[in-house]
Amino acid sequence: MWTFLGFAPNFSRFRLRGLGRFHCLSSLRDDLRHTQRRGLAGAVGQLDSGTQVAVEFESHLLSHSEIPLQTCRVPKLSQPMIARILAKRIVPVVVLDRAESAEPLAEALLAGGLDIMEITFRTAAAAECIHRIAARFPEILLGAGTLLEVEQVKRAKDAGAVFGLAPGLNPNIIAAAKDIGLQFSPGVMTPSEVELALSLGCKLLKFFPAEAAGGVNMLKSLAGPYGHTGVKFIPTGGVSAGNLTDYLKLPVVAAIGGSWMVDKQLVNDGKWSEITRITREALAVAAAV
């Protein structure tokens, strides 16, 4: 029989009694494949809207009454990463020394209206921070930055990151990310690097170090020969509240990466309300461009 389970856009977790686990839209297809061995056949529909799931259960295994619904906030993970980044246009670049700071920082950013984070692998606490945020705040589009080694790519994905970034372009890192299904944005700053990234299937690129590499004028120059390819950039490095509008006015720029709203001193001092205020102000500026 067909059982239709309706959900509001941000409420889409449910539990299948007898299978002993929770299922979310982002992993439902894989979960259904695994459970077919136990007599469960399923199909998923309308995932793009995130509003409805249709699951067919063999009547001898489960009935409608055996599916207790439980809800929690989760993102529309079927929505492309680029669409969510384009909606906010700011990716905070976070460096955390202590895992204990992860959850209050995420909460401060959400209070300011920002549901995207890049946790950089510059400290030993990075993976644990990603794990904590992914577990408590699944609505956050959570990325792992400064991925310089193949082992870090796997650790980031295992911890809960849904996309990865790097300051440079390493084909081995890109291949490792593809192998495990982690969306990846390498860093570029020259035409040759842009072409290599495109040849490797990457169209959302970190432009780093943005200001030192020529800033807005360099991006305008890159847009000339490459804009028609659909490539988009996230300029990072020297981007601040004072120049973010100059970058965001460029059609080739998807978003900017910045750290001023998650300044290390503010985080270490626990000034969460200040982080919320700065974040809200930055989003307002970005929305006005």
Secondary structure, 3 states (H helix, E strand, C coil): CEEEEECCCCECEEECCCCCCEEEHHHHHHHHHHHHHHCCCCCCCCCCCCCEEEEECCCCCCCHHHCCECCCECCCCCCCHHHHHHHHCEEEEECCCCHHHHHHHHHHHHHCCCCEEEEECCCCCHHHHHHHHHHHCCCCEEEEECCCCHHHHHHHHHHCCCEEECCCCCHHHHHHHHHCCCEEECEECCHHHHHHHHHCCCCEEEECCCCCCCHHHHHHHHHHHHHHHCCEEEEECCCCCCCHHHHHCCCCECCEEECHHHCHHHHHCCCHHHHHHHHHHHHHHHHHC
